[in-house]
Amino acid sequence: MARVSLPQLQQDCKAELARRRFIKLAQVKDYTSVSTSEIYRRIAAGTFPKQITLGPKSVAWDLGEVLCWCDEMAAQRGEAA
Protein backbone atom coordinates (compact mmCIF):
# COMPACT_ATOMS: atom_id res chain seq x y z
CA MET A 1 0.00 0.00 0.00
CA ALA A 2 1.42 3.39 -1.00
CA ARG A 3 2.16 5.86 1.75
CA VAL A 4 0.35 9.18 1.44
CA SER A 5 2.28 12.33 2.27
CA LEU A 6 0.82 14.78 4.76
CA PRO A 7 0.53 17.61 2.15
CA GLN A 8 -1.40 15.27 -0.15
CA LEU A 9 -3.58 14.20 2.74
CA GLN A 10 -4.33 17.83 3.61
CA GLN A 11 -5.16 18.58 -0.02
CA ASP A 12 -7.53 15.61 -0.12
CA CYS A 13 -9.09 16.80 3.10
CA LYS A 14 -9.72 20.24 1.63
CA ALA A 15 -11.62 18.61 -1.21
CA GLU A 16 -13.72 16.75 1.35
CA LEU A 17 -14.43 20.02 3.16
CA ALA A 18 -16.28 21.26 0.08
CA ARG A 19 -19.16 19.03 1.17
CA ARG A 20 -20.41 20.26 4.54
CA ARG A 21 -22.23 17.97 6.93
CA PHE A 22 -22.62 18.70 10.61
CA ILE A 23 -22.36 16.04 13.31
CA LYS A 24 -23.08 16.21 17.03
CA LEU A 25 -20.71 15.40 19.89
CA ALA A 26 -21.83 11.77 20.21
CA GLN A 27 -20.90 11.14 16.57
CA VAL A 28 -17.58 12.97 16.99
CA LYS A 29 -16.80 10.63 19.88
CA ASP A 30 -17.78 7.62 17.75
CA TYR A 31 -15.52 8.67 14.87
CA THR A 32 -12.53 9.55 17.05
CA SER A 33 -12.84 7.28 20.12
CA VAL A 34 -11.82 10.32 22.17
CA SER A 35 -13.65 11.36 25.36
CA THR A 36 -15.64 14.57 25.66
CA SER A 37 -13.12 16.19 28.00
CA GLU A 38 -10.21 15.24 25.72
CA ILE A 39 -12.01 16.69 22.68
CA TYR A 40 -12.43 20.02 24.46
CA ARG A 41 -8.81 19.94 25.75
CA ARG A 42 -7.58 19.44 22.20
CA ILE A 43 -9.85 22.22 20.90
CA ALA A 44 -8.35 24.57 23.52
CA ALA A 45 -4.85 23.46 22.48
CA GLY A 46 -5.67 24.06 18.82
CA THR A 47 -5.12 20.42 17.85
CA PHE A 48 -8.73 19.46 17.12
CA PRO A 49 -11.39 21.10 14.92
CA LYS A 50 -13.51 23.70 16.71
CA GLN A 51 -17.22 23.23 17.01
CA ILE A 52 -19.67 25.34 15.01
CA THR A 53 -22.42 27.18 16.86
CA LEU A 54 -25.79 26.38 15.29
CA GLY A 55 -27.90 28.21 17.84
CA PRO A 56 -27.90 29.49 21.42
CA LYS A 57 -27.72 25.96 22.86
CA SER A 58 -26.58 23.89 19.91
CA VAL A 59 -23.13 23.12 18.52
CA ALA A 60 -21.90 20.65 15.92
CA TRP A 61 -18.70 19.73 14.14
CA ASP A 62 -17.97 19.63 10.44
CA LEU A 63 -17.72 15.96 9.48
CA GLY A 64 -15.04 16.65 6.87
CA GLU A 65 -12.83 18.42 9.43
CA VAL A 66 -13.22 15.56 11.91
CA LEU A 67 -12.39 12.96 9.26
CA CYS A 68 -9.33 14.97 8.19
CA TRP A 69 -8.18 15.04 11.81
CA CYS A 70 -8.59 11.25 11.98
CA ASP A 71 -6.57 10.89 8.77
CA GLU A 72 -3.82 13.13 10.16
CA MET A 73 -3.63 11.02 13.33
CA ALA A 74 -3.37 7.84 11.26
CA ALA A 75 -0.66 9.41 9.07
CA GLN A 76 1.41 10.29 12.15
CA ARG A 77 1.65 6.73 13.42
CA GLY A 78 4.61 6.01 11.14
CA GLU A 79 6.30 9.33 11.92
CA ALA A 80 6.43 8.72 15.68
CA ALA A 81 8.81 5.78 15.37
N, C-alpha and C positions, 0 to 999 in steps of 0.2 A: 504494500500500500504506500503510495507516494505521500511524503510529508508536506504539509501545507505551511507556507511561511506566514508569520504573523501579519505582515502588510497585506498579503493576499486574503487572509482570513478577515481582516478589518474591511477590506474592499467588498468582499462578499457580504459581510454584515450590513454594510451601508445599503447594498441593493435590497436586502431583506427589510431594512427600515422603511423602504418606500411603501410597504404595505403595513399600515397601522392596525393593530388589534390590542385592545386593553385587556389585562388580566388582573384579578384581585390577588391579595396576599396569599390566600390558601393555594392558589395555582402557582404563584412564584415559589412558594416553599416546596411544592411538588416537583417543579422543574429543577430546582437547585439543590434540594435536600439540605437547605440551610435553615436554621431556626429564625424565628421572628426577631429576636434580639440581635442575632448576628447580622441579619439583613440590614437593620437600622444602624448597627455599628459600622458596617462597611459603607453604607450611604454617607454617614458622617465623615468617614475617612476618604471618601471620594473614589472608592474602589468597587462600587456597585451602582447600577443605574438608579437615579432618583425616581420617586413616585410622581405621578401626575395627578394634580387635584382636579377632580371631576365636579365637585360641589362642596358645600360647607362641611359635610361629614363623610365625604367619599373620595378615596384615592385609588389609583390603579397604576399598573406598570405597563410599559410598552413591551409586548411579547417579543418583538424583534430585538430590542435592547437586552432583554433577559437571555434570550438564546445566544446572542453574540457574547455575552459575559460567560455563559457556559462553555462556548467554543474556545474562548480565550483561556479559561481555566484548563480545559483539556489540552490545549496547545502547549501550556507551560509545563506539563508533567514531564516532558523530555528535557526541558531546559534546566530543571532543578537538579538533575544528576551531576 
